Amino acid sequence: MTTTLAPQIEEEIELQEKLYSVRDNWHLLKPYLNDKDVQAVLNSAMTEFSEQYSYRCETWMPGNAPWEYTHTDYWDMKIIEAYEEDEDFQKEQKELYQKLYGDEDEDEDEDDEDEVDFWYELNGTEEYQLLERKYWDKHAPKESTIEWYQFIHGCHWINQFTAALISKALNVEVNVWTTEKHTCATFVKDDVVYFADILQEWDSLQELLDFMAEGEEVDYYSINTFIDDSNLWD
C-alpha cells in the first residue's frame, strides 16, 4: 500500500500498514508503566480531562485508576456480569439467603411471589452489599493490567498514554492522531506503519481507519515533544 504520513514521512514511499495489538504486546509494554515520562503524560492527559469534565468525575490524582473515569455503565455491567457468574459468589449468595430467610426448599407451598420479595429484600441488606463489594473488588480491573488503563470513551486522553508507553518500550517516535471521532497512536518500525489503540481490538485496520475518518482531523503530533526523550536514541 502506498501511504503518506506527513509530517513524519515527507516523501511518498511504499510502506505496509498494520494494527499493533496493545493487548498481545502488553508483556513488552508493562515494564514501562511506571516510567516517569510515561506517568507524566498519563497524569497530564487525565488532569486535562478531569478539569474539563469536573462535573462528572473527581479530580485526577497520580495513582488513580483510569478505568474508573469511564462515565458510562460499561465497567459496571462488565464487573456485575463477572461476579454474578462466579460460582463462589453464587454459593455465598445462596448461603446468605438461607441464613436470613431459611431454606428455599423448606416450604414447598411457599408462594413464588414471596420468594421474589425475599430476594429483593436481600439485595438491600448490609450483608448483601458487603458480599457484592467483596466480589466487585475481586473482578474489577487490577493495577498493571491493560484493563486498568481502559478509560472507555476517553480515547482522546488515554491514547496519549498509549503513545508514550509504546515510545518508551519500543524506542521509537510515536505520533498521536486525533480526529473528532477517535484518537489512536501511530508509529513506524521496520518499514511498517502501525496503529495502536489501548481501548479496543479492531477486527481490521480498515475498520479503525474508517472509524477515524468519520470525524474531521483535529491534530497529529509527536508524543515525544511532550516527554523527556533524552534516553530514546541511546
C-alpha positions in Angstrom: 0.0 0.0 0.0 1.3 3.5 -0.8 0.8 5.8 2.1 2.0 9.3 3.1 2.3 10.3 6.8 3.3 13.9 6.7 4.9 15.5 8.5 6.6 12.3 9.8 7.3 11.0 6.3 8.0 13.7 3.8 8.2 11.7 0.6 5.9 9.1 -0.7 7.3 5.6 -0.1 6.0 2.1 -0.1 5.0 1.1 3.5 2.9 -1.6 4.9 0.2 -0.6 7.4 -0.8 -2.9 10.3 -2.7 -2.8 13.5 -0.5 -3.0 16.6 -2.2 -5.0 19.3 -1.6 -3.4 22.7 -3.1 -6.4 24.4 -1.0 -9.0 22.6 2.2 -6.9 23.3 1.3 -6.0 26.9 4.2 -8.1 28.1 6.6 -5.8 26.2 4.9 -2.6 27.4 4.2 -3.5 31.0 7.7 -2.9 32.3 7.4 0.8 31.3 4.1 1.5 33.0 5.9 3.4 35.9 8.5 5.1 33.7 8.5 8.8 34.9 7.9 10.2 31.4 5.0 7.7 30.7 3.5 8.6 34.0 3.9 12.3 33.3 2.0 12.0 30.0 -0.8 10.0 31.8 -1.1 12.5 34.6 -1.2 15.4 32.2 -3.8 13.9 29.9 -6.1 12.7 32.8 -5.7 16.0 34.6 -6.8 17.8 31.5 -9.9 15.5 31.2 -10.8 15.8 34.9 -10.6 19.6 34.8 -12.6 19.8 31.6 -15.3 17.4 32.9 -15.1 18.2 36.6 -18.9 17.9 36.9 -18.8 14.2 36.1 -15.6 12.9 37.8 -13.2 13.5 40.7 -10.0 15.5 40.2 -7.3 13.2 38.8 -4.5 12.3 41.3 -1.4 10.4 40.3 -2.0 6.7 41.1 -5.8 6.8 40.4 -7.2 4.2 38.1 -8.1 5.5 34.6 -10.8 2.9 34.1 -12.8 4.4 37.0 -13.2 7.7 34.9 -15.4 5.9 32.4 -18.7 7.8 32.7 -20.9 5.1 31.1 -22.0 1.8 32.7 -19.5 -0.2 30.6 -17.4 -1.3 33.5 -20.3 -1.6 36.0 -22.1 -4.1 33.7 -18.9 -6.0 32.9 -18.0 -6.4 36.6 -21.5 -7.3 37.7 -21.8 -9.9 34.9 -18.4 -11.4 36.0 -19.3 -11.8 39.7 -22.8 -13.0 39.0 -21.3 -15.8 37.0 -18.7 -16.5 39.8 -19.6 -19.9 41.4 -18.2 -18.7 44.8 -20.4 -15.6 44.7 -23.5 -17.8 43.8 -22.7 -20.1 46.7 -22.3 -17.3 49.2 -25.4 -15.5 47.9 -27.4 -18.7 48.5 -26.0 -19.2 51.9 -26.8 -15.6 52.9 -30.4 -16.1 51.7 -30.8 -19.3 53.7 -29.3 -17.6 56.8 -31.8 -14.7 56.6 -34.9 -16.4 55.3 -34.5 -20.1 55.7 -34.1 -22.9 53.2 -35.6 -22.1 49.8 -37.0 -25.7 49.6 -38.2 -25.8 53.2 -41.8 -24.9 52.5 -42.9 -26.4 49.2 -46.1 -24.3 49.3 -44.2 -21.0 49.6 -45.6 -18.6 47.1 -43.2 -17.7 44.3 -44.0 -14.1 44.7 -43.0 -14.1 48.3 -39.7 -15.7 47.3 -39.1 -12.9 44.8 -39.9 -10.3 47.6 -37.3 -12.0 49.8 -34.6 -11.8 47.2 -35.5 -8.2 46.6 -35.2 -7.5 50.3 -31.9 -9.4 50.5 -30.4 -7.0 47.9 -31.0 -4.1 50.3 -29.3 -5.7 53.3 -25.9 -4.6 54.6 -24.7 -8.2 54.5 -25.6 -8.5 50.8 -24.0 -5.1 50.0 -20.8 -6.3 51.7 -20.9 -9.5 49.7 -21.3 -7.6 46.4 -18.4 -5.3 47.3 -16.2 -8.3 48.0 -16.8 -9.8 44.6 -16.8 -6.4 42.9 -13.3 -5.8 44.1 -12.4 -9.4 43.0 -13.5 -8.8 39.4 -12.7 -5.1 39.0 -9.6 -4.3 36.8 -6.3 -4.8 38.6 -3.4 -2.4 38.6 -0.8 -3.0 35.9 -3.3 -4.8 33.7 -4.4 -3.4 30.4 -8.0 -3.2 31.7 -6.7 -0.8 34.5 -5.9 1.8 31.8 -9.0 1.2 29.6 -10.8 4.6 30.1 -13.7 3.7 27.9 -14.9 6.7 25.7 -11.7 8.5 26.8 -9.6 7.8 23.8 -8.6 11.4 23.3 -6.8 11.3 26.6 -5.8 7.7 27.3 -4.2 7.1 23.9 -1.7 9.8 24.6 -0.6 7.5 27.4 -0.6 4.6 24.9 1.7 6.6 22.6 4.1 7.4 25.4 4.2 3.8 26.6 4.9 2.4 23.1 7.6 5.1 22.5 9.5 4.1 25.7 9.0 0.3 25.2 9.9 0.1 21.5 12.4 3.1 21.4 10.5 4.7 18.5 8.9 8.1 17.9 5.1 7.8 18.2 2.5 10.1 17.0 -0.9 10.9 18.4 -3.5 11.1 15.6 -6.8 12.7 16.6 -10.0 13.2 14.7 -13.3 14.4 16.0 -14.3 10.8 16.3 -11.3 9.0 17.8 -7.7 9.1 18.8 -5.0 6.5 18.3 -1.3 6.1 18.4 0.7 5.6 15.2 4.4 4.8 14.6 6.8 3.4 12.0 9.0 0.4 12.8 10.9 -1.7 10.3 9.2 0.0 7.4 5.7 -0.8 8.7 3.2 1.9 9.8 1.5 0.7 13.0 -1.7 1.9 14.5 -2.4 1.2 18.2 -5.5 1.7 20.4 -5.5 0.6 24.0 -9.3 0.6 24.2 -10.3 -1.8 21.5 -9.1 -4.8 19.5 -10.3 -3.8 16.0 -11.3 -6.6 13.6 -9.2 -4.9 10.8 -7.1 -1.9 10.2 -9.6 -0.7 7.7 -12.3 -0.7 10.4 -10.2 1.6 12.6 -9.3 3.9 9.7 -13.0 4.1 8.6 -14.0 4.9 12.2 -11.3 7.6 12.4 -12.5 9.1 9.1 -16.0 9.6 10.5 -14.7 12.8 12.0 -12.6 15.7 10.7 -8.9 15.6 11.6 -8.1 17.6 14.7 -4.5 17.0 15.4 -1.4 14.9 14.5 1.7 15.4 16.7 4.6 13.5 18.2 4.2 12.5 21.8 8.0 12.7 22.1 7.7 16.5 22.1 5.9 16.2 25.4 8.3 13.9 27.2 12.0 13.8 28.0 13.3 11.9 25.1 17.0 12.1 26.1 17.1 8.3 26.5 15.2 7.3 23.4 18.0 7.3 21.0 20.8 5.7 23.0 
